[in-house]
Amino acid sequence: MLANPSGVRTTPCYSHLSHFNFSNRCKLVVSPNFPRFLSPKKPSKFCSLSLLLSRNGFGGNRFAIRASESIADVADSGVGGGSSGFLQPVSVKIPFGDREILVETGHIGRQASGSVMATDGETIVYTTVCLSDVPSEPADFFPLSVNYQERFSAAGRTSGGFFKREGKTKDNEVLICRLIDRPLRPTMLKGFYHETQLLSWVLSYDGLHSPDALAVTAAGIAVALSEVPNSKIIAGVRVGLLGDKFVVNPTIKEMEDSVLDLFLAGTDSAILMIEGYCDFLPEEKLVEGVQVGQDAVRVICAAVEALVKKCGKPKMLDAIKLPPPELYELVEKIAGDELHKVLQIRSKIPRRKAISLLEEKVINTLTDKGYITTDDALGNVETIQDLLDEEDEDEEIVVDGEVDEGDVHIKPVSRKPNPLFTEVDVKLVFKEVSSKFLRRRIVEGEKRSDGRSPEGIRPITSRCGLLPRAHGSALFTRGETQSLAVVTLGDKQMAQRLDNLANVEEFKRFYLQYSFPPSCVGEVGRIGAPSRREIGHGTLAERALERILPTEDEFPYTIRVESTVTESNGSSSMASVCGGCLALQDAGVPLKCSIAGIAMGLVLNTEDFGGDGTPLILSDITGAEDASGDMDFKVAGNEDGITAFQMDIKVGGISLPIMREALLQAKDGRRRILAEMSKCLPPPAKRLSKYAPLIHIMKVAPEKVNVIIGSGGKKVKSIIEETGVEAIDTQDDGIVKITAKDLASLEKSKSIISNLTMVPTVGDIYRNCEIKSIAPYGVFVEIAPGREGLCHISELTSDWLAKAEDAFKVGDRVDVKLTEVNDKGQLRLSRRALLPVPETKPEESSSEQLTGDAAEVNADSGKVSDKSTPKKYVSIPKADDLAEEKIEPPKDKSSATKIASSPKSNPTDNTLLPRKKVFKRVKKSSSKAVTGVSGKEGE
């Protein structure tokens, strides 16, 4: 189980002899309950060190102390020698796709166990690895913590919020922390309990080279150079697909055109982790991309191996503490038969409770509560009781309080049997034995805990519309895993703002939030900010669904999906994909297609469990199969291809043939799940909810956007208050989005904006316009909501008028004609131009008559006549020298009606109806008066 010590370089390039080499490091393990002491048995006249420590409160913990043979040696080597004891600076260039990265160590962070500065272009990542001197309590996981931070100073800026210092870890940083942690953990050796911390900072960012793959590779190099015992060197790369060509570690600009975003981490011989997103890429194409990435990782690992041989520190292999081998046999002997029966329980909660009771029984049997064993099982392991037997002096007791020479009595001390094994060791071994029995049941019996075959899918049920006030909802159930997905639709204000290093304002119009409350597994736990696991699972489901969403032009809504796991027994993130897809359809989002997700498992070494050695791939794994298996491979997509995938390996890695087989088996599983989703009852509504907001998109002239906004946003705020809409969003390109709760308010705001942004043309006639204010030089008339023009006092009537107040007052409605638009966009109106020509005396008419026998008639649409436009003439016999002109009054007195509009006018004013009008002109050379009647009826 341990790595081969002969394969580890133990000669670091220090300026003096290391105090941490294998020959100088001694190990002292102290615990009253831990029997494996390395010190030889020899008589001593002093109290044992273990007893002293137990008296001072350290007896309950097992720990190891790393130290040199002599404290004086350490003091002598650190003082007065003139040598610092630090690693000498080393810089090497390592292949990184089609370019090289610079790796430096020994320059900064020299007190850390391992530190690396990695540079790609002008992007620099600094990574350190440190570990505690004293091990923590043994557990069934490696005590590793990873923190990654993108400092804004790396891009020459500060945070845009109130606090100018980096604080809470952003979601993107959490995702990269997971990318670093997941491939490192399988390479860590079991039994090493020194808490290990890996810190990574982005110190410089050029906007061209992404720091995530660089951070994973730098972390692998730092661990390889440190004292932390690991089995393999890891590296990470990103693979893109540009056209038909795979590109390793493409730039950010190149990734904009890539249809594949594949992140891969592994060793020189196996794949440990993949994660990525694509646009319905076939399985074979994905395998080709994984092969390209694996080849690149292999080259990086070979270069790092040479660096480790040159300046790597010796590994702390002697600090590894594993349970004694005989404990495995004892646990199997005590719990084997019952464990076989317990694992056949199909329901999760009863099975978990039965396993807990059985574990309690084993612990009680093998610890101080009642251990029974044979002498052969004890072997020659030294216990605390053995050390007590070696003491030369026994406890002296004074009787009756008198001290007389010769009256000292020896009180015999009762020797209570001490346990052979600690509770922690028993728990660790019981877990491994349970996993072994579960694997054997699957491989030998070809039946899983719930009775399914390896390719079997759990029963699936789904229903939509269970939340009446939500915009969309769905409940997806697969076996004992259940997800409640809820969709909320909104405008741009609901979009999620991202603060990133690129200093580009970025908004997400679609996001999925995943929550995993402790109640979904029947437990009591913490409720608060989302955990790293929740952020990672939510991002995976979000990017899987993102590929089937319509564009913003097709569906101008911001979409939020909440996935709450109400029951969990494995594969809850893929249940979120299925439930989210149904909820989006229920909300009326026009999806491109339906997708589903499935989680695949693996039993790798089947020959150890009664198989023929062929890896066994499991479809739709449960929680127990995930914990006891060797792989967790999540795949989302439809029958045609994949949209998202994520694979974590818990062993030394898997090969490409295994991955190819798992992908093909996952494809068949997705097809079967999609068939069950199509049977959803009740089915998705596939229309907008009556409670969802209405969004209307308008296109106006870009220069008119400021007219809508107004000074300091006053105009747009007044429109919102007047109409009752929720929001009005404008863009520089002239796009206007109106969000409202009902159709009436939407139409009202739409009309106001249309009138505000229309382009008036000289000659346009407006009816029933309201006088908004009166000035000494004229009146201001509102020809449209928010659009006013000046009608000069001389243009109000045909007769001379001293004051406008004499004939008009505020609120009166008049008909006006647009006569001028100045450079500032101000409108000049005329009422006099629409008044009938006053009657003239007979003697005056002869001198004022025009030549010709007909009068030119202007179309009553109000358009300015042009020479190129055919004119209509209608001859009407004269009656009393002049025909009387009639103007039809407007039917609607509540609003101004535009009579004539030019082609440049806003096309949205199509509800305004033209009014009939009669014009008259008198010709000089004719004794007849001719009138023209305009309108289509005259044609």
N, C-alpha and C positions, 0 to 999 in steps of 0.2 A: 504493500500500500504506500510505502514511502518511495520517494524518488531515489535514484541511484546516487549515493554520495560521491562516487568516483567521477560522476559526470559534472560535478560542480567545481568551478575554479575557486580555490581558496587562497590565492596569492594576490592580494590587492597591491596597487602601486602607491603605498604610503611612503612618507619620508622617514618613517621608523617602523619597527616591528609592531604589528597590530596586536592590541590586547584582546581582540575578539576572534583570534584564530582557534581552531579546534583544540590544539594542544594546551593553550593557556586558559581556555574558558572552563571553569568548574561549575558544577550545578549542585544546588542544595534545594531539596524538596522537603517541605515541612508540612505535616498534617497528622493529627492523631488518628484520622480515619483512612489514611492513605498508606498502604503497606509497602510501596515500591521505593525503598531507600537504596541509594547507591553506595553509601558509606559501608565499609566492611565491619563485621561484628568483632568488637574487641572490648575488653573490660575497661571501665573508666571509674575513677573515684569521684567524679563530678556528676552533677545532675545533667541528664541529656538535654541538648538544645531544643529538641521537640517539646519536652516537658516545660521548659522555661517559656517558650513561645505560647504554649497553650495556657499557661498561667497568666499571660499578659493579654489574652483575648484574641490570639491569632490561631487558636487551635481549630477553628471551624473552616478555615480556608486552606486550599492547596495552592501553592505557588512556587515558582522557580526564580532564583536570583542569578542574574548573569554578573560575574565578577572576575577579576584577574586573580592570579594565585596569591598575590601579595599586594596589600594596599600601599605598602611602601614603594613597590615597583611602579604603581600608577603615579604616585606623587613624584618619584624621581624622573619618570619619563615626561611629565608635563611641565616641569620647572627647570629652568636653567640649561636645557639642552639646546636651545636655539632653534628647534624644529617645532612646527605648529601641530603636527599630527594630522593634518588635513590631507585629503586626496588632492593630488596634483591636477591642475586644469587639463582637460582633454576636450578636443573639438574634432568631430568627424562629420562627413557628409554621407547621408543614407539615401538610397533611391526611394522615391515617393511618387510612383506613377511615371509620367513622362518628364519629371523633373527631380531635383534633389532637395532634401531639407538638411539644415545644419543642426546638429545635436551637440550641445555643450554640457559638460558636467565638471564639478570641481571649481567653478567660477563663483557661484553664489549658492547660498543655502548649504554651506559645508557642514553644519552641525546636524543636518537631517541624515537619516539613514541612507536616503537616496534622493538626489535632486537633479533635475534635467531642465535645460532651456532648449526648446525646439523652435526653429524658425523656418517658415515657409513664405517666401517672398518677403513681405514686411509684416506678416502676421506672426506674433511671438507668443508662445504658451510656456509658462513656467510651472513645473510640477514637482512636488516634494512627497516623500514617503517617510513617516515616522512610526515608531512602535513603542509601547510602554515597556518599562523594565520588568514589571511584575505582571504575570498573566492574570487574566480575569477568571471568573468561575467557568468551568467547562460548560459548553453548550453544544447543540447540534448544528450550529452554523459558525462560519468563520467570522470573527469580530472585526469586520472591515467597514469603515465609513468613508464615503467619497463626497467631496465638496468641490464644485466647479463654479467659477465666478467670472463674468464678463464685465470688466471695469470700463466705465464710460471714458475714462481718460485714455484708454487704448485707441479710441477714435477721435481724441481731441475735443471732448465735450463733457458735459455734466448732465446729471439727471434733470428731466424737465419738471419734476414735481417740486413740492415745497422743501423736502429734505434733499440735500445735495450730496448725500453719502449713500453708497450702495447699501441696501438693507435686506428686505425679504428676498429670498431666492425666487427668481422669475421662472415661469413654466418652461421656457426654453432651456434654462440652466438645469432645471430638474431632469429634463429629458436627456441632456448630455451626461449628467451624473449617472443616470441609468445605463447609458451606452458605455461608460467606463467601468462601472461595477459589474455588469452582467458577464462580460468575457473574462474578467479577472478572477471572479469567485471560483469557477470550476478548476482553476489551476492551483489554488491554494491547498496545501496539504492538511489533511485532517489531524487533529490533535494539537494544533498550534493555537494557543489561547491568548497570546499577547495582543492587546488591542492595537489595531493598525489603522492609521489615518492617512488618506491620500488627499492632498489639496492641489487644486489646479487653478491658475489665473490666466486670463488673456491680458497680456500687458501691452500688446500692440495689434492693431487690426487695420488692414489696408483696403477692406471692402471688396477684395478680389478673391482671396483664399480663405475658405471657410475654416474656422478653428476647431470644429468638432472632431474630425478624423485626426487632426494633428494632436488634439488633447488625448485621445485614446492611445495613440502610438506613444506619446510622451509618457503616459501613465505606465504602459507596459515596459518601457525602457527603465523608468525610475524604480519599479518593483524589481526588475531583473538585476539592477545594480545594488539594491539594498540587501539587508540581512534577512528579509522576510523569505521564508522557504516557499518556493513555488516549483511546479513541475515543468513548466514551459514558458517561453517568452511569447508574448502576444503583441499584435499590431492591428490597427484598424484602417480601413480605406473606404472611400465612397466610389461607387461605380455609376456612371450615367450612360444613357443610350442616345446618341446623336445620329439620327438617321438609322443606318444599319451598323454603326460603329460604336463599340463599347469604349468608354473613356474612363481611366482610373484617376480619381481625385480631380474631377473637372472644376473649373473656376465657377464662381457664383454666376457670372454672365453666361457661361456655357450651360449651366443647369436650368436656365430659363427656357431653353429649347429642348431639354431632355424629357423623354417620355418615361424614364425610369429613375428613381431615386433609391438606390440600394446601398445600405451601409453594412459592411461585413467586418467581423473581427475574428481572429483565429490564430493558430500557431503555424509552424512550418509544415505540419502534417495533417491538420484537421481544422474543421470549422466549429467555432464555439458560439457565435451569435450572428444572426442576420436580422435586419429590419429594413423595411422599405415600402414604397408606395409607387404605383404605376397605373397606367391607363389601360386596363383590361389586357395585360400582357400575357401571352400564352406561357404555359408551364415550361416548355422546352427553352424558350427564350430567356426565362428567368434563370434556369439552370446554367445557361451559357454565361450570363452575367456573373453568377456566383463563381464559376470556374475562373473567369478573368480576375475577379477580386482575390480569390485564393492564391493564384499565381503571384499577384503583387504582394500579398502578405508574406508569402514564402521568401521572396527576395528581401523584404525588410527585416524579417526575423534572422536571416543569415547574416546580415550586416550588423544587427544588434548583438548577435552571439559573439562576433569578433570583438565588439566593444566591451562586453561583459568579461571576456577572457583577459582583457587588458587591464581593466580597472574595477571589476565587480568585487563587492565585499563578500566574505564567506557567509554562507547560509546558516541559520540557527537550527540545524537539524536536530541537535541534542535537546532542544527545548520542546520537542514534540512528545506529548504524553497520550498514549492510547490505552483504552481499557485492556485488561489482561486477556489473553486469548481464551483461557479456560472459562471466562465468564460467558462467552457465547454458547458454549456447550451446556452450561448450567441453565441458562435462560431457555434454551430450546427444550431441555429435558423437563423443566418445570411447567412451561406454558405452551409447549408445542401442540398437544392434542386440543386444548381449549382454544388456542389461537386459530387453528384450522377451522373450527366450528364458527368462531366469531366472525371471521372474514367472509363467511357465506351469508351473513345478514345483509339484505339488500338495501334497507333504509339507512340513511346516513346517520341520523341522530341515535337510533338504538345501537347501531354498530359502534359509534364513537363511545357511547357510554359503556358498552360491554368491554371494549378495549381498555378504557380507563380503569375499570374494575380489575381486569386481569393484570394490568400494569401495577396496580396497587398491591395485588397479591404477590407478584414477583418481587417487588421492592421489600415488602414485609418479610419475605422469605430470605432474601439475600443480604439484608442489612441487620442492624443490631436488634431488630424486633423479632428475630427468630431464624437465624441461618443454621441449616443443618447440612453438613457436607462430610465427605470422607477425607482421610489423611492424604490420599493421592491428589485430591483436588487442591489441597493447600500448597503442595509442592514445598519449595524452600524459600517462600516469600517471607520477608521479615515484617513483623507487625509492631505496633506500638507496645504491645504487651511484651514482645521479645526485648525491647529496649528497657522496659521497666525491670525485667528479670536480671538485667545486667548491672543494675545499680549495686554498689558495694555497701551503701549505708541504708538502713531502714529507718522508719520514722520512730523517734523516741517519745514515750509518753510518761509524764510525771504523775504519780498516784497521790491523791489526797492533798495536793499542793505542797508537799514537803520535798525538799531536795536533800537527800542524804547520799553520800557516796555509796555506791553499791545498790541503791534502791531504784535505779533506772530500769523500767520494765519495757520489754519489746512487745508492741501491739501488732499482731498479724493483720495485714491489709487484705481484705477480700478481693480476689482477682476475678472480676467480671469479664466474661469473654467479650472480646472486641470484634467488630465486624471485619470481614475480609474485604468487602467491596463498599465503595461509596454509593450513595443514592444517585449521584450524577452519572457515574459509570453504568449503573444498572439501567437508568433511563435511556442512555445513549445506545446501549446494546439492545435493549428491548425494541427500540425503534428500528434498528437495522434488521433485527430478526423478523419483525412484523413485515417490513418491506420485502425481505427474502421470501417469506411464506406467500405474500400476495403475488409476487412474480412467478413463483412456482405454480400457484393455482392457475394463473393465466396461461402459462406456457404448457404445462402438462395437461390440464383439463380443458384447455381452449375455451374456458368460460371465465368471464369477469365477475366481479362481486355482485353485480345486478343481473347476472345471467346472460348478458349479451355476448355475441361473437366479437372478434377483434374489429370487424368492419361495421358492427351494429351502431345504429343511431337511437338515442333515447326517444320516447314518445314526445311529440310536439303538439302543443295547442296554442292558439293565439286569438285575440279578440281586439277590436278597435272601437273607439268612441266611448270608452267607459267613463271618461271625465267630461261632463257636458259643457262646462265653461272653458275648458282648455281648447286651444285652436286645433290641436290634434293629439291623440293619445293612443297607445297600444300596450297590451300586456302580452309578452312573449314568454312561454314556459317550455322548457326542454328538460324533461326528467325532474330533478330537484334543483334546477337552476332557473331563475325567473327574473325578468327585467321589466320594469315599468318605464316606458319611454313617453315623454311629454314634449310637444313641439309648441314653441311660441314664435309668432311672427311679429315683426316690427319694422320701423324705419331705420334710417342711418344712425339715429341717436342711440339705438340699441346695439350697434356694432361694438365689438371689443377692440379697444385701442392697444396697440403694441408699442412698447418702448424698447428699441433695439440699438445695436451699435452702429447701424448704417445711417442713423440720423435721418431716417425717412419716416414720415408719418404714415403708419400702416394700420389699417382697420380690417378686422375679420368679419365678414358678413355671414359666416356660418361657423358655429362652434358647438361642440358637444361636451357636456359636463357629466362626468361619471362619479357616482357616489356608492360607497360600499359600507353601509352601516353595520355595526356588530350584530344587530338583530337578524341579519340575513343568514347567519350561521348559528343562530341560537345562543349567542354569547353576550357578555357585558363588556363594553370597551369604551374607548375614547371617542368623543364627538367634538369636532373642531374643524380646523383648516384641512383641506384635502391633503392626503398623504402622497408620497412620491408614486406609490403604486397606483393610486386613483388617477393622478395626472397622466401617468404613462398609459394606462388602459383607456382613458378617455381620448387621448390623442390618437391612439391606434384606431379606435372606432370612428373618430371624427374624420380621419384621412381616408378611411375606407369608404365612407358615405359621400365624401366631398366629390368624388369622381362622377357621381350620378346626378348631381344637382344641376338645375338649369343656370344659364348665364344671368347676370344682373339685368341685362336688357330684356330677357324673357320673363324674369320674375324678380321685380325690384324690391324684394323684401330682405331684411336681415332675419336669419333663421337661428334659433337656439333650440337645441335638443338636450333635455335632461334625462339621463338614464339612471334610475335608482334600482339597485339590485335588491330585490325583496327576498329572494332565496338564492343560495349559492352552494353548488356542489360541482365546481369546475366550469371553466369556459364562460365566465360571466361577461367578459369583454366581447366575445363573439355573440352572446345573447343580446348585448347592447346594439350590435350591428343589425341583427334581425329585427329587434323591436324598434330601433330607430328608423329603419326603412319603412316599416308599416305605419309608424306614427307620422312620418313625412307625407305618405300617401293620404292618410286620414286628414291631414291639414290642408290638402289641396295643392301641394307642391308638385309641379309637373316633372317627375323624375324621368331620367333617360331609360332606366330599367330597374328591376329589383335585384338586390344582392343579398347574400347570406354569408355567415362566418362559421368556421368550425375549428376546433382545437385538436391536434393530433399528438399522440404519445408514442413512446418507443421503449421496448425492452431489448437492450443491445446484445448482451452475452447470454443468449438463451441456453447454451450448452451447460451453464452453471445451474440451470433450473429444470433440467430434464429435456431440453430441446436439442435440435440438430445443429445449433450455432447460427441459424439464419435469424437476422434481426426481425422482431415482431412489431409491426406498426399498428397502433390502436387509433380508432376513429372516435371523436367526441368523448374525450377522456373526462373522468370524474376527478374530484379533488384528491382522493387517495391515490389514484393512478398518476396524477401529476406529481404528488409528493414522493411516491415510490419509484416513479419511472425515470428514464434517462433523458427525456426530451419533452419540451412544450412548444409545439409548432402551431401557431395561429395563422389561418389563411382566410381571407375574405374576397369575395368576387361572385361571378355568376358562371354559367356554363361555358362562356366564351373566353374568360380570362380572369386575371387577378387584379384587385385594386389595392390591397394592403396585405402585409405579411410580417410576422415576427416569430423568431425562433430562439429559444434559450436551451443550451445544452448543459447537463449536470455531470457529464463524464468528460473524458478527454477529448471529445469531438466526434463528429460523424463524417462520413464520406459523401461524395456527390451521388453515387448510385442510391444510397439510402434516402437522400433528400429528394431525388427524382421520384422514387416510389411513393414517398409520403405525399408529394404534391399531386400525383395522379390519384391516389386514394382520397385525398382531400377534395379533389374536383368531383368525384362521384358522390361524396358526402354532401357537398354544397347543392348538387342537383337534387338530391332527395329532400334536403331541407327546404329549398325553394318550392318544391311541389307541395310540401305541407303548409308553407306560408300562404300559398294560393288558396287554401281551404279555410282561411281566416273567417271567423263568424262571431259577431257581425263583421262584414268586410270594411275596408277603408272607404271613407266618404268620397275621396278624390275631388273635393270642392272646398272652397274657402268657407270657414266657419262664419256664422253671422256675427260672432263676437270678434272676429279678426279685423284689423284696420284695413281701410281702403287706401290704395296708393295710386295716384294718377301722375303720369309723366308728361310734361309739356316741353316743347322746344321753342325758345324765344331767341331773339337776336342777342348775341353776347354782350353788346353794348347796353342792352336794356336790363341787365341783371342788377346793376346798381339802382335802377329806378324801383325795382321790386323791394330791394333791401331798404333803401332810404337812408337818410342821415342817421348814423349810429344804430341802424336797424329799426328805426321807429316805424317805417312804413310796413315792413313785414310783420312786426308785432301787432300793429293795428289791424292788419288783415286777419291775423290769427284770432284776435279778440273779437272782431266783428263777425267772422264767419263761424267760429267755434271749431276750426280744424285743429288737429294735434300738432302738426309741424309743417313747415315749408322749407325745403332744402334747395339751395341753388348751387350751381357749379359755374365755373368760369366759361365753359363752352356753351352756355345757354340752356342747359338741362335744368328743369325745375320739377321737383317731386313734392306733391301735395299728399299728406297723410291725414285721413279723416276717419271718424267713426261711423258716419252715415253719408249717404249719397247727397242729401240736400246741402249740407255744409261744403262738401267737395265741389259741387257744381257752382255754388256761390263764390267760393274762393277762385275757382277756375275762371269765372266770368270777370272778376275784378282784375286778375292778373292779365287776362287777355286784353282788357281795355287799357291797362297800364302800359303794356308793351306793344300795342299796335302802332303802326307807322302811318300817321295821317297824311293825306294827299290834298294839295290845294284843289278846291272845287268840291270836296266832300260836303254834303249837306246833312245836318243833324237835327232831328225833330224832338220837340218836347224836352228841351234842355233846361235845367234849373239854374237860376241866377243864385250864385253862392255869396257874392259880396258886391257892393256898390262903391265906386270911387268917383271923385270929381270929374275924372276924364273918361269914365265909362263903367261898364259892368263886367264882372268875371263870371263866365258861364261854364258849367261843368258839362262837357260833351260826352264824357264817359266817367265811370267811377275812378276818381283820382286824377283825371285829366281835365284841366281848365284852360280856357283861353280868354283873351281880352276882346271884348266888343266895344270899340271906341264910341264915344257919345255921338260922333257924326255918322256912325253906321247903325245906330239904333232905329231911327225913323227917317222917312223921306223929308220931313219938315225939320226946320231948325228947332233944337232943344237946348234950353239953357242949363238945366240940371237933369241928370238921369233919374233922380228921386221923384221928379215931377210925373214921370210916366211909368216907372217900374219900382218894384220893391223886392227885397230878398225873398226867395221862394217862388217867384213867378217863373213860369215856363215859357220858353220862346223857341222859335226855329232859327237856326243860324247856319251860315255857310262859311267854310274855311277859305280864307283869301290869301293867307301868307303864313309861312313857317320860317322864322329867322334862324341865324346860325346857332343860336343857343337852344333851339328847339321850342321856343315860345310860339304860341299859336295866336293868330289874329283872325277874329271872326267878324262877320257882318250879318246883321238882321235886315238891313235895308235892301240888300241884294235879292232877298226873297219876297219883298213886298211887291204888290201889283203896281204897274206903271200908272201914274195918275192920269185922269182924262184931260184932254186938251181942247181948246176952242177950235171951231172950224177954220178960222182964218190962220190959226197957228199951225194947224195940222198940215196945210199945204206946203208950208216952208220946212216942215220937219219930216215929211214923208220920205221914205227911202225909195230907191229905184227898184224896179222889178215887180212882177205880178204875184209873187209868192213870198211867204215869210219862212225863214229858217226855223225849224223846230228842234229844240234840244231834247234829247232823250230824258225822260223823267227819272232815270237812274242817277242823275246828277253828275255824270261824267263830263269832263271838259271836251267839247267838240273839237275835232281835228279835221284838217283838210283831207286827210286820207280816209276818213271815216265816211261812209255813205250817209247822206242826210235824208230825212223824211220830210216831205212837203205835203200838206193837205190844204186844199183851197176850200174855204167856206164862205158863202155869200155874206156880204156885209149886212149887219143889222144895226141901225142907228149909229153908223160910222165906226163904232168900236164894239168889239165883243167883250163881254164882262168876264173877267178872269175869276175862276173858282179854285180854291185850294181846299182839298179834302182834309179835314182835321184828323189828327192821329187818334186811333182807337184806344191806345194805352196811355193814360196820363201819368203813370207812375214812373216811367223811365224814359230817357232820351232815346230817340230812334234815329239811327244813321240812315240817311237816304241814299247817298252815293258813296261808293267805296272804290278805291283804285286797286289795281292788281297787287300793289305793295301792302295793302292792308292785311291785318292778321286774319288768316283763314278761319280762326276759331269763332269769328263773329258771324257764323252762318245762320244764326237764329233771328237776325234782324231783318225785317221785311221792308221792302221799298214801298213808298207811298206815291200815289198818282199826283201829277202836277200839271197845270196848264200854263204855257208861256205864250206871249203875244208880242209881235213886233209890227210896226206900221211902216210900209214902204212909201217913199216920196212920190214915185211916179204912178202910183195906183190910187184909184179912188175907192178901192175895196179894202176892207180889213180882213186879214187872214189870221186864223188861229190854228195852232198845232196842238194836237192832243198826244202826249207822250205815253209810253208804256207799250208792252208787248201786244196789247189788244189792238193797237193802231197799225200793226204790221200786216 
